[in-house]
Every structure is written in structure tokens, then in C-alpha cells.
Amino acid sequence: MTPMGSGGEPDIDGERLLRRLRELSAFGRTAEGGITRPGFSEAGRQADAFLIDQARRANLHAEVDAAGNVLFGRAAIDRTRPALLLGSHLDTVVNGGWLDGAYGVVSALEVVQVLAERHIDLDCDVVAIAFANEEGALFPQAFWGSMVAAGLLGSLPGPPADHEGRPLAPALALAGGDLDALPSAVWPPPSVRGYLELHIEQGPILDAGPERIGIVDAITGRAVLAVDLIGEAAHAGTTPLNARADALLGAAHLVIATRELAAQGLCHVASVGHLQVEPNSANTLAGHARLLVDLRDADAARLTKAEDTVRDQAGSIAARLGLGVRCRRMVRSEPAAMDAGIRRHIAGSAAALGLAARVMSSGAGHDAQIMAGITPTGMIFVPSIGGVSHVPQEDTAPADLLAGARVLLGATLRLLACPDRRNGYRP
Amino acid sequence: MTPMGSGGEPDIDGERLLRRLRELSAFGRTAEGGITRPGFSEAGRQADAFLIDQARRANLHAEVDAAGNVLFGRAAIDRTRPALLLGSHLDTVVNGGWLDGAYGVVSALEVVQVLAERHIDLDCDVVAIAFANEEGALFPQAFWGSMVAAGLLGSLPGPPADHEGRPLAPALALAGGDLDALPSAVWPPPSVRGYLELHIEQGPILDAGPERIGIVDAITGRAVLAVDLIGEAAHAGTTPLNARADALLGAAHLVIATRELAAQGLCHVASVGHLQVEPNSANTLAGHARLLVDLRDADAARLTKAEDTVRDQAGSIAARLGLGVRCRRMVRSEPAAMDAGIRRHIAGSAAALGLAARVMSSGAGHDAQIMAGITPTGMIFVPSIGGVSHVPQEDTAPADLLAGARVLLGATLRLLACPDRRNGYRP
């Protein structure tokens, strides 16, 4: 049996896909034309309700699990049966774009719907998932939904709350979840055949090149160090150079040292995007500067080495300038390799569609990096116009949106047609 | 005739001086132990009223001019008679210290009072002035009172207002001034014999050395450039190094280049104390950075050259990193040389008191730099403990406070005893 139903090659309904994406972009729309739709917000609930309604009108099953994830399938979800999961997230950052996350969810639903409409007979469920709160814009528990689904959340240190201390439990309940029933949302790893996520690249690489499809080989790990440099606030006019302990001068040296780390090839990318200066007055030397140093690499050991190097350099800059220094690790997520077998199916799907593809890593984090902890996982990228994301200008050409969804459908069919499918898809 | 009255050498009343300073520090006292007493605030009016009351109890004359300056003399102020002016200001920055300004005013009043008590017969009035709004903390017209008194305010571009747009006129009226009568507050230069200001150093030099008295040779000029670096906000994880336009990286290079300017001796001091980053997120490269570059030098031409160098360096850094750049001059005050004759009288006064003194420049701005535009001017410094100022910890040892006031009295007597006093005190 090949997973092929009636009426020739199955194909996605491009008009439906684009319409749903456009309609979804109304929920959380900002004055600047962006989307503010944090996980567990009113706009987030509206977006969930819209897609659930779309699925039910198409005679698909939709349900919300205890974590607030929305699941779409041909029938009621049964976590004891083998399933291939396709997904992404519907939540956004503040004033973000219309495609980050939403594109992958709407495409996953489209694949489930096409398989149902074409009555393609499968011995494995295909479930589309909108993971809750990937971005963590309101409730800071980023990757919340995929962490719960993968059974990787661990025990909570206390009741989760948002940045202002409002508890998650009631917001989760409004979204249809249940903080006390999280274990019911866990997928037992043996029943998960794999996880596929389609996403915009969020960077400039595909947009600058001839390829329309990116095949992700790894999601880079990330470490964020908060570095506090403590100097002495003093009058900018009356304090001689040799009597200064200028925290901003130290910060400037560390910003440049961080860039050098990547420029010298010791870390894939290394950046400082956040710098807070106290008292931040033209007339007063800075008594305190706080930097967030963001490091990314696909190799865990290199990432750790880069963290150590930043700590060392912060220490030597501080010693040289007479500053105090304190480094704290704020974030550490491990690099996640994508499954080689799934990558071959994505490549085969793109090739069959005549789409040029390139292998690339993902510098941004995705639910896929969580799911890779329990199942063979793959990611498909499409170009981001101008390389921009998390801003109102975030966009992708319609042809590329359709191409990506077709590659997702094709890769799904190839995966399910794979002779060793009963044993998962590891090569 | 020598300016000497009955009862031996005149001397300041140290207990009275310190008591008035302590009592004055109650007006605008903050929870942190500092003083928030901006010009034309409620606390400022209380401070004025306190000193006016002190003067009148001592049978001195006190009045407020149209600019809100408080004047103290032996009799009603007559701007057509020759006068030696002694002064400073009573207003503070937000959460500033108890001595910056107040020390000079209380000491000037003390000198006027001692001369009156000792019936020292002078052919020149000695007037103590508390100049209004030197700091510009609430109403941004810094040096307001001395600019008006010196006749250097020029025509106002519009009705003066505070940072939130509230007009100065009613606040000035509450303080006893009159915006429509500013010309009445101008001192005709021919009648002003000189100006003397006693002040804490606000820097670490005297505190670190053996000398207790600083004789100021020049008040450095100041230029503040606002430099905007415009990059492109982009994802810190997905944007390759060669596709970045990182405004914070440019800012870091300019902070270091500014320091180098002073380290190489091209400018007395050069500092960046203010840096604002947008969007200021760990995950996003900065699309915009604004720096305030603060330059100080006692030589106007060198100061201008330093400004040009900062503009050039901002331009070349921006070009190298693919950034846009815009530089605007926010502040420019010219260096002011102190009068050589007055400096000799200060030195003579310190020597007669057995106080070691050193010549030094002032890196901070003072009303003296305005008054130097119309009359021979001198400044006396005393040590700031730890070199700190504009903070609650600002302090000076009582012995140093008394020594400074004695030098002010002595320099005043020497000035008025000077044979060429009828022709001013230029050497």
C-alpha cells in the first residue's frame, strides 16, 4: 500500500491556506500592523477558537489538552496509537509578525485536512498541534506547550506566573487547559513516530539565495549571560581619567569582545542586544551597566567554551578598569540535531516538487528543539523577506508559503510510506 | 584706610556657618538622605525664605530680583554703586548633596554679615547672591539667574517652560520674580568690581592631596554631542555577522573612541555616561543607539577640535558597520579663565591663614563662568570627600568648610584693600 487516495496526487489547497493565515492575523493586530498575541491572552484564545472552528467545519476533530495545546486530527486523539506530529505555535511576541508560528500550524492543519479529504489510508495518526506559549511573551515559560507534550517540563518550582506575578492557572483554564492535569497532555515517546515543523527562516539566508526551501540540520543551542559591571557613578567633568571606574566603558569593551568571539569562529553568533546603564546621565559616569550576552552554537561543548570565554573576558576587562563584575547564566538551551532520515524525506519531497533546497541550521529556537528530545524531528524553512521577523514587516512571498506547505505534505507522505515506519524513522 | 574694623582681625563665625548649612539641608531632603531642591520648586522657595529670614534677623537687607535671585547686602541694593559680588546657588539636582551651591551662598552671606558686624568701612558694596536655577533640574534653563544678572540671557526663543511644558512665569512669580521685568535684574558691568565664588570641588583631586584650598585658574568649556546610530533591528540568533547593522556595536566603538580622545591628551576629559538602546532585548540586535558624548576642555579651540573628532569617528564607525549616523550639538559652553589678580588675592588669603593651596581647573560648570563674561572673577575650591558630588553622600570635613569661608573673607578684604580697586581688579 502506498499512502495515496483517490483523485491523483494529493495537494494542499493554497487558497484555503492563505485565507486562514490572513484571517488568523486579525487576532491581536496592532496599530503598527503587527501582531501582539501572547500565549494565554484574549487574542490567543480567539486565534485558538478560530482554528478549532475551521477544523470542525471540515469535519476534523479538535481538542485542547491540559497544557493549552490545540490538537487537530481525523478522530479523537488517542495517545496510545502511533502518531506523526506536525506543528508549531500560534502565540507571538509583542508587535511581532503574522507568520512566525502561525504558518506552521495552519500548514499542519492543512496537511491533516488534505489527508482526510483524500481518504488516504494510514496506519499512523497524523496530528496537527498548536503548541501553547512558545514565545513566552506574557507568561515567561517559553516552549511551555512542547515541554509538557514531550514530558520534559519537570517539576515546577512553584505556581507559574506572568511577568507581573499573575498566576498561570486561571489563564490556562480560560484557554481550556488544566494546570493540575498536565500529565494527561504528555505523549508517551513510543507512540510518537516523529515530529515535523514548517517555519519561516527568520533570517536573511534563503531570501538572499536561489533556494526556496531550507532543510534544518540543527537548531543551535543558546546561552544568555547577564553580566553586571559595577563602577562608581562620578561627575563626568571633575573626575580625572585615572580616578574613574566607568561601568559603561567596561560594557563597551565587552560588547566588542563578544562580537570578536563570533568573528574569530569560536561561536556561531554572539551578540549583545540589551544594555542598561545607571544613572544614564550625560554628566555622570556610569556606576552600573548590565549586559545580556547572547551566544548560539550547534555544538554544546563550543557553547560552553564560549560562555567561559565571556566570563573570562568580563573578568579581565573589569580588573583592568577597576570594576566589580558578576555573571549569571539566564538561559541555556541545548543544541538539537534534526533526524537524518527525516531530512532525506524533506529533501526528496522538495526535489519531487522541483524546489531547490539547502541544508542550514536554525539560529532561533523552536518547539522542534524540545520534541527532538523524544522523537526523530525535522524542520522545513521558507524565506523571510529581508530576513526580518518578530516585527510587523515580517513576510514571505505567497508562492514560498505554498511551496513550504507542499514540502510538508510531501515529507509527511514519504515518512508514512517509508518501509521501516513501524519502527520509527531513525536511519 | 584698610578695610579693618574694631576688635582685631575679622573672622567668620564657624558655628553659625555650619548651623545654617545644616538647617538649609532640611529643605528638599529625600528618603535617601540627599536633597531634591530644583530651582523654582516649593523646596527652593523654602530655602530662599530661610536665608532671607536669617539675614533680616541679622539686620541685613535681603531682596529678590526679577530673575528670582536672592540678594543680601548691608543696605538696599543699588546697581549704580560699585559692588563686589559673592555668590553661588541654592538649587540642587535630583537627590543631590547638601553643599553644592548652598556652601557658597551661606559663606557669602557670612562674609557680608561679618563685614557689617565689624562695621568695616568700605567704598564698595559687598553683595551676596543666591543665583536662581544654576542646575536646571526642573526648568532646563541652567545658569538662569547668573545669565540674567550678567545681562547675557539674550532674547528668549519663547516662554520658558519646564521639562513637562509647565511655564516658568508663574513659578518665577511665586519665588518673588517677574518674567516681564528681567532687565531690572541686570548688573551694569561698570558697577561690578568682581565676582567671587566658593564651592566644593566635586572631584577627587584636593581630597587625595595635601592641599585644602583649590585656586581655580579656568572653568573648562563643555560640549555635549548627541550621536544617533541607526542600524537594523534583527534576530540575534538568525542574522549572520555579515548581514548585521548592529547599532549597539557601533555605540561600543564610539564609547571607546571617546575615552581614547582624552587618554591621548586631545581633550581634558571625554566621557559617555548616557546610552539608550532600542529595542534593548537580548534576542534582538539593536536598531538604534543614542549616546551623549560629553567633552570638557579649558581651551575653546581644542574643544571644537574634539567635537570635530567625535563627529569624524562616529562617521567612520558608522560607515564601517553599515550604520546611519546623526550628530547634534546639545550643549556648548565656552571655557572661562579666572582673573589672575583675583587668583593672587585668593592665594594670599590662603597663605596668610597657613592653608596649603593648589591651582586647578574646574571640570564642572559654575555661575562663575557666566559672571566671568562681564567682570573679573575668581573661584575657591575645598575638598569633596571621596570626590563625590550630586549624590546624597556629598560631603566636606567641617574644618575644610571653615577654611574655605575664611579664604573667601580674606580674599574679599584683600580685593577691597587693593590700591587699584577703583578701576576693577584686572592685573
Interface residues (C-beta under 8 A of the other chain):
Chain A: E201 Q202 G203 P204 I205 A208 T220 R222 V224 A233 A234 H235 A236 G237 T238 T239 P240 L241 A243 D246 L248 L249 A251 A252 H253 V255 I256 R259 A262 A263 V269 S271 V272 G273 H274 L275 Q276 V277 P279 N280 S281 A282 N283 T284 L285 A286 L292 D294 R296 M330 V331 S362 G363 A364 G365 G387 V388 S389 H390 V391
Chain B: E201 Q202 G203 P204 I205 A208 T220 R222 V224 A233 A234 H235 A236 G237 T238 T239 P240 L241 A243 D246 L248 L249 A251 A252 H253 V255 I256 R259 A262 A263 V269 S271 V272 G273 H274 L275 Q276 V277 P279 N280 S281 A282 N283 T284 L285 A286 L292 D294 R296 M330 V331 S362 G363 A364 G365 G387 V388 S389 H390 V391
